[in-house]
Amino acid sequence: MVELRATLRLQFHAGFTLDDALALVDYFSRLGISHIYASPLLTARPGSLHGYDVIDPTQVNPELGGEDALRRLADALHQRSMGLIMDIVPNHMAVDNANPWWQDVLQWGAASPYAGFFDITWRSQDPFMRDRLLLPILRSDYLDVLKAGELRLTFDATSGSFFVTHFDHRLPLAVASYVDILTPTGNVALTRIADRCAALEDEFSVHALGARICQELAAAATGDTLQDIEHALRRFEPDTAEGCLRLHHLLERQHYRLASWRTANDDINWRRFFDVNELISLRAEQPAVFEATHRKIFELVEAELIDGLRIDHIDGLANPRTYCRRLRRRVDRLVGDRQGHFPIHVEKILAAGEQLPTDWMVDGTTGYDFMNRVSLLQHDPNGQADLADLWNSLTGRSTDFTEEIRDARRLVLSNSLAADFETLCQALLRLARCSLATRDITLGAIRRALRALIVHYPVYRTYTSVCGRSGQDRRFLDQALLGARAELGSNDWATLEQINHWLGGEPLHASPPGAKRRFQRRLLARFHQLTSPVAAKAVEDTACYRSAILLSRNDVGFDPQRFSADPDWFHAQCIEQAEHFPQGLLATATHDHKRGEDARARLAVVSEHAPWFGIQVHFWHNLAEPLISVVDGQPAPAPADELMLYQTLFSSWPLSLSADDDSGCAAFAERVLAWQRKALREAKLRSSWTAPNSAYEDACHGFLQRLMGSREAIELRRALAHAVELTACNGALNSLSQCLLRMTTPGVPDLYQGCELWDFSLVDPDNRRPVDYHFRERCLAAGDSPTQLLQDWRDGRIKQWLIARALDCRRRLPGLFRHGDYQPLTLHGRHADRLIAFSRRHGDQLAICIVPRLAAPLLGDSDIPLIPAQRWDDTLIDLPTTYLTSALTGETVASGPAVPLSDLLDAVPVNLLVNTQHEESTP
């Protein structure tokens, strides 16, 4: 098994295949990467750009080159002592014509062998939906679509099956309903088949018998018989009232109910990935589902084609702990002793004060927590009040992000996840009716109490098991209960306590075995599977687009309510990681980030210049006043949207872009337009995805286009570009500090594709644009000195050089960075609080990391991201007394107590020191 030292996330799709990655393996090896960390590789929807919409988990995606290409890539990696980590998606599949499991469920309903694979509520409280799936796919109301002739009956002679089509949707008909089509034809063969179809209503093994009927129909569908079938289909053409009615009656016999897409939020009776109608949740807790969805993964592990796993959206599973432990045991059996430790990481959002459970048998998270950790370190607490006042005075919106979250949670529960919420409420009502002690609890009381509990939930989810809650989970539940009680009237407190009791307040094993306990266990899982998407939709997809005190604190896995953290807190977090998850991933950029790692680092500088930034914003606003429109009597963009736009332009403005470059400004504007559309709709204030406000969106887009393209806005563009120019160097220093912290703190550094150079990307799809690897290869091969790279810092090669040097150090000292402890170092002097310094020690091996933070006063007007040595003044660091050299420059440095920082950071902006006489031998 390859030693896990550093990963590189690659997004695979038809435009970047496994063979495309194969051609870059040598470059990745020279950069210092030990593992390619691949997006999902199993067969996804045709044309998928991300792979999370899996349609067939039994094969490697042919669009990516299939299993042969995977084998070629794995072989090339192993030849260079590298490995491959694969992202897997156990939580959901795509609702798609090409998904054979889904299509089988549509055709056979609850009789399908795959019916139990998906999280479907077949026994709906609504008689209209009992034993049927809601398909909210119609562009408008059912009758309108029916009359418009957009539902058409078709026949596939190859499979002997009938389908109804609606634009790109192709829905199979239940074989029992074929009798309605075939009976009037007069064709002897078809009449016989129709009789057998009618008998399906009473057959037990309908699936197998129906499949044989379709085979017979396919065999019979030739010549005159095929013409008779086509003639029968014309009776269901909706061009006439009679045909329309026949088609309706036929559709009423299906295992699904067609409905407008707008009905999904209220009526959908199957669990989705969040609120995405195109993704249906899987029941991975069922052994049959686990085996079917993981069979190919286990084959690839056993064949040594993959060397690690990343688990997508672990909180979507019914029981993450059981799943992870089952996966770990299976993988370890497959790997045996021949490969060593097989890493498994989980995608998990950790809230403030939350720790990943240590009994899941995984190696850690995918690194959002580190991204948040280093971001907090780089924000100046002294800027928070001024920036909050700026936000509130310009927009009139609250500065309390927790308040925004709660408002967003209420919105989500009453809109996009209303059906999921109602399903859980109805289940709780059924549970109440099971006991004389609770039979008087009303549905209304349950709705009020449950809504309040979820609104005040401080985490994505908890993990209550049959043995009850952990201490951490009890703490979070108590916090939620306290908030819920304050919101509810006293009449609902008893119901709230009863819900708490049902949802894990009493361990499930205390209940008598039987149907009630099984039902309560399933209900508990549904509760956990609701709080997680509510949190994601409320925080990431709503509140983060409504509040913008500083957007560098609004990202996936962040707590925007917390603005900054001091070095002591950072050190404590690193010590804890070293103790519990020394192989957890450390990310600062991902395929899901809202702005690139270097955009966040630049924007963080604003916290050090808050009064100045307020002046700039007011100046920009005054210059922009002629560009602002009025829609429905309100300015467009609204002040909040305008301020968010300025922050976005400021953070992502390309270093090479001149305000007078018309074509460059137009290209940048096109990228920002995509962000703006998403931001306006995610905020759900004046527009949304379900009800786009075209007038307002067009006005906002027009504002941006005039700002970036019109001659009247040239002064505004120059003012923005000048502000960027004043802070970009400081932002670059922040980036280099962030970069070295990721390479040296406990954990495994994870790079995102292309981010070895500056990353000023925006939210997807911008952060998934093609990467120019040929340019990056040439940059790495150039071999320029750090002095020259600092002079040319704008091209980003200094960042690539730092990554390569730090990863080379990790390659030479793998045991140190894998097992080494973490100890903060003592700093003295005037600027001691503007540094982070720590050591990693393992036996006789030692590494020391030193990086600046909040360095704006020291950097001053320097035109390179290097603090002039004399500005460190009397700042000193206590170093261990040993022989030390810089892993970055190769120079010998002083050691022992009271070493001047001016000696350690005179040639490079950050430094990594090692005692090289104790290097390990490496392959």
Sequence and secondary structure as in RCSB ss.txt:
>XXXX:A:sequence
MVELRATLRLQFHAGFTLDDALALVDYFSRLGISHIYASPLLTARPGSLHGYDVIDPTQVNPELGGEDALRRLAD
ALHQRSMGLIMDIVPNHMAVDNANPWWQDVLQWGAASPYAGFFDITWRSQDPFMRDRLLLPILRSDYLDVLKAGE
LRLTFDATSGSFFVTHFDHRLPLAVASYVDILTPTGNVALTRIADRCAALEDEFSVHALGARICQELAAAATGDT
LQDIEHALRRFEPDTAEGCLRLHHLLERQHYRLASWRTANDDINWRRFFDVNELISLRAEQPAVFEATHRKIFEL
VEAELIDGLRIDHIDGLANPRTYCRRLRRRVDRLVGDRQGHFPIHVEKILAAGEQLPTDWMVDGTTGYDFMNRVS
LLQHDPNGQADLADLWNSLTGRSTDFTEEIRDARRLVLSNSLAADFETLCQALLRLARCSLATRDITLGAIRRAL
RALIVHYPVYRTYTSVCGRSGQDRRFLDQALLGARAELGSNDWATLEQINHWLGGEPLHASPPGAKRRFQRRLLA
RFHQLTSPVAAKAVEDTACYRSAILLSRNDVGFDPQRFSADPDWFHAQCIEQAEHFPQGLLATATHDHKRGEDAR
ARLAVVSEHAPWFGIQVHFWHNLAEPLISVVDGQPAPAPADELMLYQTLFSSWPLSLSADDDSGCAAFAERVLAW
QRKALREAKLRSSWTAPNSAYEDACHGFLQRLMGSREAIELRRALAHAVELTACNGALNSLSQCLLRMTTPGVPD
LYQGCELWDFSLVDPDNRRPVDYHFRERCLAAGDSPTQLLQDWRDGRIKQWLIARALDCRRRLPGLFRHGDYQPL
TLHGRHADRLIAFSRRHGDQLAICIVPRLAAPLLGDSDIPLIPAQRWDDTLIDLPTTYLTSALTGETVASGPAVP
LSDLLDAVPVNLLVNTQHEESTP
>XXXX:A:secstr
      EEEE  BTTB HHHHHTTHHHHHHHT SEEEE   EEESTT SSS SEEEEEEE GGGTHHHHHHHHHH
HHHHTT EEEEEE  SEEE  TT HHHHHHHHHGGGSTTGGGB B  S SSGGGTT EEEEEESS HHHHHHTT 
 EEEEETTTTEEEEEETTEEEE  GGGHHHHHGGG  HHHHHHHHHHHHGGG SSHHHHHHHHHHHHHHH SHHH
HHHHHHHHHTT TTSHHHHHHHHHHHHTSSEEEEEGGGHHHH  B EETTEEEEEEB TTSHHHHHHHHHHHHHH
HHTT   EEEES GGGSS HHHHHHHHHHHHHHHHTTSS    EEE     TT    TTS   EE SHHHHHHHH
HHTS GGGHHHHHHHHHHHH   S HHHHHHHHHHHHHHTTTHHHHHHHHHHHHHHHTT TTTTT  HHHHHHHH
HHHHHT  SS    BTTB  HHHHHHHHHHHHHHHHHS GGGHHHHHHHHIIIIIS GGGS SSHHHHHHHHHHH
HHHHHHHHHHIIIIITTGGGT  S GGG STT  TT     HHHHHHHHHHHHHH TT EEES  TT SB HHHH
HHHHGGGGSHHHHHHHHHHHHHHHGGG EEETTEEES HHHHHHHHHHHHHH  TT  TT HHHHHHHHHHHHHH
HHHHHHHHTSS  SSS  HHHHHHHHHHHHHHHH GGGHHHHHHHHHHHHHHHHHHHHHHHHHHHHHHHSSSEEE
EETTTTS    BSTTGGG    HHHHHHHHHH   HHHHHHTGGGSHHHHHHHHHHHHHHHH HHHHHH EEEE 
 EESTTGGGEEEEEEEETTEEEEEEEE S HHHHTT SSSS  GGGGTT EE   SS EEETTT  EE  SSSEE
HHHHSSSSSSEEEE GGG     
